[in-house]
Amino acid sequence: MTPKPETLDESRTGLERLAQGSREFLSGLGDLLFPRDCLVVVEPVEDGEYQYLSHEGRRRLIHARAPHCRSCGFPFFGEMLGSRSCPHCQELEPAFEEGRTLLLAREGGRTLVHELKYRQGRYILHDIRSLLDERPDFTAFLQGATLVPVPLYPKRERKRRFNQSLLLARVMAEAAGGLPVEKLLVRTRDTLSQTRLNRKQRYENVKNAFALRDNAMLDLSIRYVLVDDVFTTGATLNACATTLRRAGALHIDVATLAHG
């Protein structure tokens, strides 16, 4: 006798619950035998929403909150008077309108960036999502937008096995309530790493390094938010924004995990 469809569904659901229960048991047993250490400070992580950041580790994260630079999100410390642009953006002439960053790339913030970008630490995305959940000001900035990750050159992405900007865009989109993420851009040449270049060299390095993906369609009514891991001089994000602007996009902003 052939089982009824609802019986198969019930069996499948039961197996899924059993598998989930087994994973949770093994995870709990592993945490009991081998407690997770915080990535920022060498101490066990307490029970709660965070898996790799302890209370002290989170305390060492420097959040970028208002008041901040309108263009990049870098916070103004102390009383702010006059211009709403910071020294990082004075020579930028941004092709985008506004920017936000979650953290400063100092202390714990730098650790998170390096863990994700250079040590293939995709597991830290869970804690980044928890940080986003505690920053409604950041997720509110994303509302109503389509998120566009900064692309890697294909050879570099194959070597790294993922694009950290795409992963961050997906986490941000989820934290903001389920926003669309579109890979509209491609990197047309394998540029040098920006890490050791000065400001002028960074601009030249990424100039004309991006193009619109084949068959990509832009909607002039949509607000696009470019997503990258770090805002330093803004050269990469600005090059991407320029490409979108030339393709006809009217509303472009940027968002990053860290700044510095």
Helices and strands as residue ranges (DSSP letters): H 5-33, H 55-59, G 87-89, E 99-104, H 108-117, G 122-124, H 125-133, H 136-142, E 145-149, H 154-160, H 164-175, E 185-187, H 199-206, E 210-212, E 223-231, H 235-246, E 251-259
